[in-house]
Amino acid sequence: MKRLVPLLCLLTLTACSGKPPAPESTPAAASTSRVATPWDSMEKDKQRAADVQKASEEQAKKQQQQLEATQQ
């Protein structure tokens, strides 16, 4: 009970201060900021692997074209 009294006093003073309450974050602002999840790093790794795979395939295609050009 002794711990509850200071809390109630603080809440009462805050309610009577006459200041408007702090504005809540808007839904648009909430949708732009994401909360990090444990899977975010895995998704980044997955995207990085896909990018490396794409670059590797493009390089292989260029090498194949160069090889075909020199054989002709």
N, C-alpha and C positions, 0 to 999 in steps of 0.2 A: 504494500500500500504506500510505503514511503517513496518508492520509486515512481509511482503513478502520479503523485501530487505535482512534482516539477513538470512532468509531461503535460498534465492538464493545464497548468499555468502557462506553459509555453504555447500550447494550442489556443488558449483563450486570448493571449496577447497578440498572437499572429492573426486571429480572426478579427480582432478589434483594431488592427493597425490602420485600416482604411485604404491600404494598398490593394490594387486589383490583383487577383491571383496570376501567377506566371502563366503565360500562354502555353497551351499544349502544342506539341509538334503537329504540324499539319499532315494529313494523310499523304500528300504529294512528297513531302520531305521524308516521311517514313518509308515510302516505297523506293526512294533513291538510295537510302543508306541500308545496307544489308548487314545482318548479323553473321559473323563468321561461323561456319559450321565445321565439324571435323572432316567433312568430305570435300571442302574447298581445295585443300592441298592435293587431294587425289584427282580432282577435276582439272586442276592446273597441270598436273603431271600427265594426265590423259591428253590434254590439248597439246602440250609440248611434244608428246610422243607422236601425235597425229601430224604436227608441223614438221617434225624430223622425217617422218615417213614420206610426206609429200615432197620435201626437198630432196630426199634420197631418190625417189622415183623420177623427179624432174632431171636430176643429175644423170641417172642411168639412161634416160631417154636421150639426153644430149650426147652422151658417150656413144650410144648405139647409132645415132645419126652421124656422128663424126667417123665412126668405124665404117659405116656403109658408104660414106662419101669417099673415104680413102681407098676402098676396095674397087670402086668403079673406075 
